[in-house]
Amino acid sequence: MTNPTTISTILVANRGEIACRVFRTCRDLGIATVAVYSDADADALHVREADSAVRLPGATPADTYLRGELVVKAAQAAGADAVHPGYGFLSENADFARAVLDAGLVWIGPPPEAIESMASKTRAKELMGIAPLGKVTEAELPVLVKAAAGGGGRGMRVVRELGDLEGELAAAGAEAASAFGDGEVFVEPYLEGGRHVEVQIMADAYDTVWALGTRDCTLQRRHQKVIEESPAPGLADGLVDELHAQAVRAARVTGYRGAGTVEFLVAGDRAHFLEMNTRLQVEHPVTEAVFGIDLVALQIQVAEGERLAEEPPPARGHAVEARLYAEDPAAEWAPQTGTLHRLHVPGVRLDTGYVDGDTIGVHYDPMLAKAIVYAPTRAAALRALAGAMERAVVHGPVTNRELLVRSLRHPEFVEARMDTGFYDRHLADLAAPAPDPHAPLAAALADAHGRSRFGGWRNLASQPQVKLFRSEPDGAEHEVRYRHTREGLSAEGVRVLAVSGELVVLEVDGVRRQFTVNRYGGDRVYVGNTALTALPLLPEPTTRQSPGSLLAPMPGTVVRLADGLTEGARVTAGQPLIWLEAMKMEHRISSPASGTLTALHAAPGRQVEVGALLAVVAVEDTAGVVQEEQPV
């Protein structure tokens, strides 16, 4: 039981998209809002949307959003009477929940004891009667190294070779400590060919527990979800009943209150318990859409001591969510940074923590937004979301937008035959670059139109004009030729119907096509979603790095080096040398060949930009003779 209370002001102990999401419900309920922010987030959308905000000095999560004592002081200073943890950071930290309660504030989450029971995945498995692996043998491979706290794919590693286990344990522990403030990891069997299915629960203090259907979150990269849907397709009624029963049991055995999610790996007709997340999930909007509810409002209602109805509302239709990430799937999902010039996804619910002109930095998760669609059937929902993502305008860092479109239309996914190895099998095709072949011509014509208004043409009208572009992120170069005639601009193979600085209309093989053209300064131009960089016809000399230069593939922080790595050290092909942390994930950089490390500029704690020189490897032949220096 709990004494009824009325919340007037909520501090959200989080940032970005989830903070904005909670604020939206608070506004609907007439509740005032307080944001906390790091120095890196001083101008972030969640700060602008809150009624008031409190600075957490510093930039990294460890210095700011993971400092529970600072967050509690911020709530007290701002006059908040309740704290919502969002997800990630301190949302599954029982000590933080206790600190909130000890300060006389309302904690919008489960009791600390329930968090302790389930937030540690090792203790959760014991509670559900499942023992983690002890000493791992060859016969038990592959195994999954997993963070005991937190979620979101951080601190997870699949190990297929016994010799890799020790290194992956260290890497997972370091990543978990950075993301959640807890470096505990454990090992469990890794079941291949399964589906990731979960059950949303909602419980109150009066022994009412709702099991709100199923969600399928099988499409993942780096153990982090990419596309989620509700209900999970193709499950037998008996299996759904079993999943619901296990989820309700997990809630009752822990005395749970509020929103939580129980996750399973479904292989065939069997469900294997994975973990319980004692918080709101990123993918909660698909459940909201199918059940017609507001889970954040229900969290607040339960925290205020109100009762849930005996039964949840009935589920109707189908909902799908796609996560738009600032990352390059073709470059091992490397996170991307820079200015987000434009973000527009038509016809969807768009949950985001960014607006046009915001900067995507290196300190936090690369997710830009979640696009959610609801429809009467799964087929209709998939079609609508794929179409919306295809028409979306995303100008700025490289994203996974095109991969989302192709994934939503892939036969294996459309027919619900996917498993957790989906991207391992299909990534090459799904991430292959596909710039519009007529985009460079449209960019050149729009540029020619703009220049023709300011000073005319430098060359004779009869001479072809030449422009050179590089498409991003594939780096391919495109030479474009066009002419300026008395009738206007023309080019071979197409009819030029209309040209302005922002719109080019071409007739291609008898089909009229429109190309929107956008510039945001510099040499970068966007034709639709094709990003192009104008190149000089006679390139200027550039500084050439040694062929063996190891360059940082992304901005980030060097977190560690291989043991004993110094200049003069011998390295072998595939040997991990340097670990970078960017956007809360560790990225391993390995040697491409065997040889000698002739230069080492990386050091733990050093922040690096894209292209920064980290190390140089000189490759030797079998006789030990240096052949050439190679990038790692």
C-alpha positions in Angstrom: 0.0 0.0 0.0 1.0 3.6 -0.5 -0.4 6.9 0.7 -2.0 8.9 -2.1 0.0 12.0 -3.1 -0.3 14.7 -5.8 2.8 15.4 -7.8 3.3 19.0 -8.9 6.8 19.1 -10.4 8.9 16.3 -11.9 12.6 16.3 -12.5 13.7 14.0 -15.3 17.1 12.5 -14.4 17.9 12.0 -18.1 18.5 13.8 -21.3 17.5 13.8 -25.0 14.5 12.0 -26.4 13.3 10.3 -23.3 13.4 13.6 -21.3 11.3 15.3 -24.0 8.9 12.3 -24.0 8.3 12.5 -20.3 7.9 16.3 -20.5 5.2 15.9 -23.1 3.0 13.8 -20.7 3.7 16.2 -17.8 2.4 19.1 -19.9 -0.7 17.2 -20.7 -1.2 16.5 -16.9 -0.4 20.1 -15.8 2.8 19.0 -14.1 5.8 21.4 -14.1 9.1 20.0 -15.4 12.8 20.3 -14.5 15.7 19.2 -16.7 19.2 18.5 -15.8 22.0 19.0 -18.3 25.7 18.6 -18.8 27.9 21.3 -20.3 27.7 19.4 -23.6 23.9 19.6 -23.4 23.6 23.3 -22.5 21.6 24.0 -25.6 19.9 20.6 -26.0 16.2 20.3 -26.8 15.3 18.8 -23.5 16.7 21.8 -21.7 14.7 24.2 -23.9 11.5 22.2 -23.4 11.6 22.1 -19.6 10.1 24.7 -17.4 13.4 25.0 -15.6 16.8 23.4 -15.7 19.8 22.7 -13.5 23.4 22.4 -14.7 25.5 19.3 -13.9 29.1 20.5 -14.3 31.1 18.4 -16.8 30.5 16.7 -20.1 30.9 12.9 -19.7 28.1 10.7 -18.3 30.3 9.7 -15.3 30.7 13.4 -14.3 27.1 14.4 -14.8 24.1 12.1 -15.5 25.6 9.2 -13.4 26.2 11.4 -10.4 23.1 10.6 -8.3 23.9 13.0 -5.5 24.1 15.9 -7.9 20.7 14.9 -9.5 19.0 14.8 -6.1 20.5 18.2 -5.2 19.2 19.5 -8.5 15.7 18.3 -7.7 15.7 19.9 -4.3 17.2 23.2 -5.7 14.5 23.4 -8.4 11.6 22.6 -6.0 10.7 19.3 -7.6 8.7 16.8 -5.6 9.3 13.8 -7.8 12.0 12.2 -10.0 11.5 10.2 -13.2 14.6 8.3 -14.2 13.9 7.8 -17.9 15.9 4.8 -19.2 19.7 4.2 -19.1 22.0 6.2 -16.8 20.6 5.7 -13.2 17.2 4.3 -14.1 18.1 0.8 -12.7 20.2 2.0 -9.8 18.7 1.0 -6.5 21.0 3.3 -4.5 19.8 6.3 -6.6 16.2 5.3 -6.0 16.8 5.2 -2.3 18.6 8.5 -2.3 15.5 10.1 -4.0 13.2 8.6 -1.5 15.4 9.5 1.5 15.4 13.1 0.2 11.6 13.1 0.7 10.9 13.0 -3.1 8.5 10.7 -5.0 10.4 8.1 -7.0 8.5 7.3 -10.3 9.8 3.8 -10.6 9.7 0.4 -8.8 10.8 0.0 -5.2 14.6 -0.1 -4.7 14.2 -3.7 -3.5 12.6 -4.7 -6.8 15.4 -3.0 -8.7 18.0 -4.9 -6.7 16.2 -8.1 -7.4 16.0 -7.7 -11.1 18.3 -4.9 -12.3 21.2 -7.2 -11.7 20.8 -9.8 -14.4 22.7 -12.4 -12.4 20.4 -12.0 -9.4 17.4 -11.9 -11.7 18.3 -15.3 -13.2 18.8 -16.8 -9.8 15.4 -15.5 -8.7 13.8 -17.1 -11.8 15.7 -20.4 -11.1 18.4 -20.0 -13.8 22.1 -20.2 -12.9 24.7 -18.3 -15.0 27.6 -20.2 -16.5 30.6 -20.8 -14.3 33.9 -21.8 -16.0 33.4 -21.8 -19.8 34.6 -24.7 -21.9 34.9 -25.1 -25.6 31.8 -27.3 -25.6 29.7 -24.4 -24.3 30.7 -21.9 -27.0 29.4 -19.6 -28.3 28.6 -17.6 -25.1 27.4 -14.1 -24.4 29.3 -11.8 -22.1 26.7 -9.4 -20.6 26.6 -6.5 -18.2 24.8 -7.3 -14.9 23.4 -3.8 -14.8 21.8 -1.5 -17.5 20.8 -2.4 -21.0 20.8 -0.9 -24.5 23.4 -3.4 -25.8 26.2 -1.9 -23.8 28.6 -4.3 -22.1 27.6 -7.2 -24.4 30.0 -9.4 -26.4 29.5 -12.7 -28.3 32.5 -15.0 -27.8 33.0 -17.8 -30.3 36.7 -18.6 -29.4 37.8 -19.5 -25.9 40.9 -17.4 -26.3 38.9 -14.3 -26.8 36.9 -14.6 -23.5 39.3 -12.8 -21.2 39.7 -9.8 -23.4 35.9 -9.6 -24.1 35.2 -9.8 -20.4 37.5 -6.8 -19.8 36.0 -4.8 -22.7 32.4 -5.5 -21.6 33.2 -4.5 -18.0 34.9 -1.3 -19.1 31.9 -0.4 -21.3 29.4 -1.2 -18.6 31.2 0.8 -16.0 31.3 3.8 -18.3 27.6 3.6 -19.2 26.1 2.5 -15.9 28.7 3.1 -13.2 28.8 -0.7 -12.6 31.4 -2.9 -14.3 30.0 -6.3 -13.2 29.6 -8.8 -16.1 28.5 -12.4 -16.4 28.5 -15.2 -19.0 25.5 -17.0 -20.3 24.8 -19.4 -23.3 24.3 -17.7 -26.6 21.4 -19.2 -28.5 21.6 -18.5 -32.2 18.6 -18.4 -34.5 16.2 -17.2 -31.9 13.9 -14.1 -31.7 14.0 -11.4 -29.0 10.5 -11.1 -27.6 9.5 -9.1 -24.5 6.4 -8.4 -22.4 5.5 -5.0 -21.1 4.1 -5.0 -17.6 2.5 -2.4 -15.4 1.8 -2.9 -11.7 0.4 -0.9 -8.9 0.6 -1.1 -5.1 -2.6 -3.1 -4.8 -1.4 -6.4 -6.3 -2.7 -5.6 -9.8 -0.3 -6.5 -12.6 -1.0 -5.9 -16.3 0.7 -7.9 -19.0 0.5 -5.6 -22.0 1.0 -8.0 -24.9 4.2 -8.8 -26.6 6.9 -6.9 -28.5 9.3 -8.3 -31.0 12.8 -6.7 -30.9 14.7 -9.2 -33.0 16.4 -6.8 -35.4 19.4 -5.6 -33.5 22.9 -4.5 -34.2 25.6 -4.7 -31.5 22.8 -6.2 -29.3 21.0 -2.9 -29.5 17.5 -2.8 -31.0 16.9 -1.2 -34.4 13.2 -2.1 -35.3 10.5 -3.1 -32.8 6.9 -4.0 -33.2 3.8 -5.0 -31.2 2.4 -7.6 -31.1 5.2 -10.0 -31.8 4.1 -11.8 -35.1 3.6 -15.5 -35.5 3.6 -16.6 -31.9 1.2 -19.4 -30.9 -1.4 -18.5 -28.4 0.0 -21.0 -25.9 3.4 -19.4 -26.1 2.0 -15.9 -25.6 0.1 -17.1 -22.5 3.4 -18.6 -21.2 5.3 -15.3 -21.8 2.6 -13.4 -20.0 2.6 -15.8 -17.1 6.3 -15.6 -16.6 6.3 -11.8 -16.8 3.5 -11.5 -14.2 5.4 -14.0 -12.0 8.5 -11.8 -12.2 6.5 -8.8 -11.2 4.8 -10.5 -8.3 7.9 -12.2 -6.8 9.7 -8.9 -6.6 6.7 -6.8 -5.3 7.0 -4.7 -8.4 5.3 -1.3 -9.1 5.3 0.8 -12.2 6.4 0.0 -15.7 8.9 -2.8 -16.5 9.7 -5.2 -19.2 10.5 -8.9 -19.1 12.7 -10.1 -22.0 12.9 -13.6 -23.6 14.7 -15.4 -26.3 12.2 -17.4 -28.2 13.6 -20.4 -30.1 11.0 -22.6 -31.8 8.1 -23.0 -29.3 10.3 -22.4 -26.2 10.9 -19.2 -24.3 14.1 -18.6 -22.4 14.1 -15.9 -19.8 16.8 -13.3 -20.4 16.3 -10.4 -18.0 13.8 -7.9 -16.5 14.4 -4.2 -17.2 13.0 -2.3 -14.2 12.3 0.9 -16.1 10.5 2.2 -19.2 11.9 0.8 -22.5 12.9 2.8 -25.5 10.3 0.9 -27.6 7.4 1.6 -25.2 5.5 3.7 -27.9 4.5 0.6 -29.9 2.7 -0.8 -26.8 1.1 2.6 -26.2 -0.2 2.6 -29.8 -1.7 -0.9 -29.7 -3.3 -0.5 -26.3 -4.3 3.2 -26.6 -2.5 4.2 -23.4 0.1 6.6 -22.1 2.7 4.5 -20.1 4.4 7.6 -18.6 1.0 8.8 -17.4 0.4 5.4 -15.8 3.8 5.5 -14.2 2.9 8.8 -12.6 -0.5 7.5 -11.6 1.0 4.5 -9.8 3.6 6.7 -8.1 0.8 8.9 -6.8 -0.7 5.9 -5.2 -3.6 5.4 -7.5 -5.0 2.0 -8.6 -4.9 0.5 -12.0 -8.1 -0.9 -13.5 -8.5 -4.7 -12.9 -7.8 -5.4 -16.6 -5.9 -3.4 -19.2 -7.7 -2.1 -22.2 -7.9 -4.5 -25.2 -5.1 -4.5 -27.8 -6.0 -3.5 -31.3 -4.0 -3.3 -34.6 -0.2 -3.3 -35.0 2.5 -0.8 -34.3 6.1 -0.6 -35.6 9.0 1.5 -34.4 12.3 2.3 -36.2 15.3 3.9 -34.5 17.1 6.5 -36.6 20.8 6.4 -35.6 23.6 8.8 -36.6 25.9 5.9 -37.7 27.3 4.3 -40.8 26.1 0.7 -41.1 28.6 0.1 -43.9 31.5 1.1 -41.7 30.8 -1.4 -38.8 28.0 0.9 -37.5 30.5 3.7 -36.7 28.8 6.6 -34.9 28.7 9.9 -36.7 28.9 13.5 -35.3 28.2 16.9 -36.7 25.3 19.3 -37.3 21.9 18.0 -37.9 20.7 20.5 -40.5 17.3 19.0 -41.2 15.1 16.2 -39.7 11.6 15.6 -41.0 9.7 12.3 -41.1 6.2 12.7 -42.5 3.1 10.9 -41.2 4.6 9.3 -38.1 4.9 9.8 -34.3 8.4 11.1 -34.0 10.1 10.9 -30.6 13.3 12.9 -30.7 15.7 15.0 -28.6 16.9 17.1 -31.6 15.7 19.9 -33.8 17.1 21.3 -37.0 20.5 23.0 -36.4 21.4 20.9 -33.3 24.9 19.3 -32.9 25.3 15.6 -32.6 28.2 15.2 -30.1 30.5 12.4 -29.0 29.4 11.9 -25.4 26.0 10.2 -25.8 24.0 7.6 -27.7 23.8 8.1 -31.5 20.0 7.7 -31.7 18.5 10.8 -33.4 14.8 9.8 -33.2 12.2 7.0 -33.1 9.6 6.8 -35.8 6.4 5.0 -34.8 3.5 4.0 -37.0 0.2 2.4 -36.0 -2.1 0.6 -38.5 -4.9 -2.0 -38.4 -2.6 -4.8 -39.7 1.1 -5.6 -39.6 1.4 -5.4 -43.4 -0.1 -1.9 -43.4 2.1 -0.7 -40.6 5.3 -2.0 -42.3 4.3 -0.4 -45.6 3.5 2.9 -43.9 6.7 3.1 -41.9 8.9 2.1 -44.8 7.3 4.8 -47.0 7.7 7.4 -44.3 11.4 6.6 -43.8 11.9 6.6 -47.6 10.3 10.1 -47.8 12.1 11.4 -44.7 14.6 14.2 -45.0 17.7 13.8 -42.9 20.5 16.2 -43.7 23.6 16.1 -41.5 25.7 13.1 -40.2 25.4 9.8 -42.0 22.5 7.8 -40.7 20.9 4.3 -41.0 17.8 5.7 -42.8 18.3 3.7 -46.0 19.0 0.6 -44.0 15.7 1.0 -42.1 13.8 1.3 -45.4 15.4 -1.8 -46.8 15.0 -3.8 -43.5 11.2 -3.0 -43.3 10.8 -4.3 -46.9 13.1 -7.3 -46.7 11.1 -10.5 -47.4 12.5 -12.3 -44.3 11.2 -9.5 -42.1 7.9 -9.0 -44.0 7.2 -12.7 -43.7 8.2 -12.7 -40.0 11.0 -15.2 -40.6 13.7 -13.1 -39.0 16.0 -14.0 -36.1 18.8 -12.2 -34.2 21.3 -13.0 -37.0 19.4 -11.0 -39.5 22.0 -8.2 -39.9 24.9 -10.7 -39.8 23.5 -12.3 -42.9 22.1 -9.3 -44.8 24.1 -6.2 -43.8 26.2 -6.1 -47.0 23.1 -5.7 -49.1 21.1 -3.6 -46.7 24.0 -1.1 -46.2 25.2 -0.9 -49.8 25.4 2.7 -50.9 22.7 3.8 -53.3 23.1 7.5 -54.3 20.6 8.7 -56.8 22.4 8.6 -60.2 20.9 11.9 -61.3 21.6 13.7 -58.0 25.0 15.0 -59.1 23.4 16.5 -62.3 20.6 18.1 -60.3 23.2 19.6 -57.9 25.3 21.0 -60.8 22.2 22.5 -62.6 21.0 24.2 -59.4 24.5 25.6 -58.8 24.6 26.8 -62.4 21.3 28.5 -62.0 22.5 30.3 -58.9 25.7 31.5 -60.4 24.0 32.6 -63.6 22.2 35.3 -61.6 25.5 36.7 -60.4 27.8 37.7 -63.2 26.8 35.4 -66.0 29.0 32.6 -67.6 32.7 32.6 -67.8 32.9 30.1 -70.6 31.5 30.1 -74.1 27.9 29.0 -74.3 28.8 26.2 -76.7 31.3 24.6 -74.4 30.2 21.9 -71.9 30.4 22.9 -68.3 32.0 20.3 -65.9 31.4 19.8 -62.2 32.9 17.1 -60.0 31.2 15.7 -56.9 31.9 13.1 -54.2 28.9 11.3 -52.8 28.9 10.5 -49.1 29.5 8.2 -47.3 30.7 5.9 -50.1 33.3 8.4 -51.4 32.5 7.8 -55.0 33.3 10.6 -57.5 30.9 11.8 -60.1 31.8 14.0 -63.1 28.8 15.9 -64.5 28.6 17.7 -67.9 25.9 20.2 -69.0 25.5 23.1 -71.3 24.0 26.6 -71.1 22.1 27.3 -74.3 19.8 30.0 -75.4 16.8 27.8 -74.3 18.4 27.3 -70.9 20.4 24.5 -69.3 20.7 21.1 -71.0 22.4 17.8 -70.4 22.7 14.5 -72.4 20.3 11.7 -71.7 17.6 13.8 -69.9 15.3 16.7 -70.6 15.8 19.7 -68.3 12.2 20.9 -67.6 12.9 23.5 -64.8 15.8 24.7 -62.7 16.0 26.9 -59.6 18.5 27.0 -56.8 16.3 24.7 -54.7 14.4 22.6 -57.2 15.4 20.8 -60.4 12.9 19.0 -62.6 14.1 16.5 -65.1 12.5 14.1 -67.5 14.3 10.8 -67.3 13.3 8.0 -69.8 9.9 9.7 -70.2 9.3 10.1 -66.5 9.2 13.5 -64.8 11.3 13.6 -61.6 11.7 16.4 -59.1 14.9 16.9 -57.1 15.0 19.2 -54.1 18.4 20.8 -53.5 19.6 22.1 -50.1 22.8 23.8 -49.1 23.9 24.7 -45.5 27.1 26.4 -46.2 30.4 25.1 -47.5 30.8 22.6 -50.4 28.2 20.1 -49.1 24.9 19.9 -51.0 21.9 17.6 -50.4 19.8 16.4 -53.3 17.0 14.6 -51.6 18.9 12.5 -49.1 21.9 12.1 -51.3 24.8 14.0 -49.8 27.4 15.4 -52.2 30.6 17.4 -51.8 31.7 19.7 -54.6 35.3 19.0 -55.6 37.8 21.2 -57.5 38.6 20.0 -61.0 42.2 20.5 -60.2 42.7 19.2 -56.6 45.0 21.1 -54.4 48.0 19.3 -53.0 47.3 17.6 -49.6 49.4 16.3 -46.9 49.8 12.5 -47.4 49.9 10.3 -44.4 52.2 7.2 -44.4 50.5 4.1 -45.8 50.7 2.6 -42.4 49.0 5.4 -40.6 46.3 4.3 -38.1 43.7 7.0 -38.2 40.8 7.5 -35.8 37.6 6.3 -37.7 35.4 8.5 -35.5 35.7 11.2 -32.8 36.0 9.8 -29.4 38.2 9.0 -26.4 41.0 6.5 -26.2 40.0 4.3 -23.3 42.8 1.7 -23.3 45.6 0.1 -25.3 46.6 -3.5 -25.7 48.8 -4.8 -22.9 52.4 -4.0 -23.5 51.7 -1.9 -26.6 54.7 0.4 -27.2 56.7 1.6 -30.1 58.8 -1.3 -31.5 56.3 -3.9 -30.3 55.6 -6.8 -32.7 51.9 -7.0 -33.7 49.9 -9.7 -35.5 47.2 -9.5 -38.1 43.8 -9.0 -36.4 45.3 -8.2 -33.0 43.3 -5.6 -31.1 45.5 -2.6 -30.5 43.4 0.4 -29.4 40.0 0.9 -28.0 38.0 4.1 -28.6 34.8 5.1 -26.7 32.3 7.1 -28.8 28.7 7.6 -28.0 28.7 5.3 -25.0 30.1 2.3 -27.0 33.6 0.9 -27.2 35.1 0.5 -30.7 38.0 -1.9 -31.2 40.8 -1.1 -33.7 42.9 -4.0 -34.8 46.1 -4.5 -36.8 45.4 -5.4 -40.5 48.7 -7.3 -40.8 51.7 -8.6 -38.9 54.6 -6.3 -38.4 56.2 -3.7 -36.1 54.6 -0.7 -34.4 56.8 2.2 -35.5 54.8 5.0 -33.9 52.2 5.2 -31.2 50.4 8.5 -30.6 47.3 7.1 -28.7 47.1 7.2 -25.0 44.3 6.4 -22.5 42.2 9.5 -21.9 43.2 11.3 -25.0 40.3 12.8 -27.0 40.7 12.4 -30.7 38.9 13.8 -33.8 38.1 11.8 -37.0 41.3 11.3 -38.9 43.6 11.8 -35.9 46.9 9.8 -36.3 46.9 7.0 -33.6 49.7 4.7 -34.6 51.8 3.3 -37.6 52.5 -0.3 -38.4 55.4 -1.4 -40.6 54.5 -4.7 -42.3 57.2 -7.3 -42.7 57.4 -10.3 -45.0 58.1 -13.8 -43.9 61.8 -13.1 -43.8 61.3 -10.2 -41.5 62.0 -7.5 -44.1 59.9 -4.4 -43.9 57.7 -4.2 -47.0 55.5 -1.2 -46.3 53.7 0.6 -43.5 50.0 -0.3 -43.2 47.0 1.3 -41.6 45.6 -0.7 -38.7 
